[in-house]
Structures are given as structure tokens and as C-alpha cells.
């Protein structure tokens, strides 16, 4: 039986370092950065833009990470 490979969205992913670590553990990750960030060396998918502009299907992700993001948002 095939095990489920979790899909994770990392909002404010920077260069995708956390997603690269999660990929090594077997997860599939997608990163989102307002400016696009620098291209990762690990082959992690990083999208540029705002979350509201992305067209992810409903219930597409198993988990969403927002790490070191809230302090960068405007009021």
C-alpha cells in the first residue's frame, strides 16, 4: 500500500529552506513569497505574489506554515 505524501504550503518561505528539509522527509512543498525570493537550490516550487491571487484548489494542502510572517504584515 502506498503511503500518503503530505502537501505543504509555506507562506513567506524565503529561499525555501524549510520546504527543502520537509522534502527530504518525504513531503511535497509549495512556497509563496511576495517578491518571489531567490531561486532555491533544492528544486522546491516557489511562487511569487499574494496568497489571494493564487488559484489553489480547495483542500489541496495538508498543512499551511506561516513562520516569521505576521511581524512583516501591515495593519
Buried (B, 14 or more C-beta within 10 A) or exposed (E): EEEEEBBBBBBBBBBBBBBBEBBEEEBBBBBBBEEEBEEBEBEBBBBEEEBEEEEEEEEEBEEEBBEEEEEEEEE
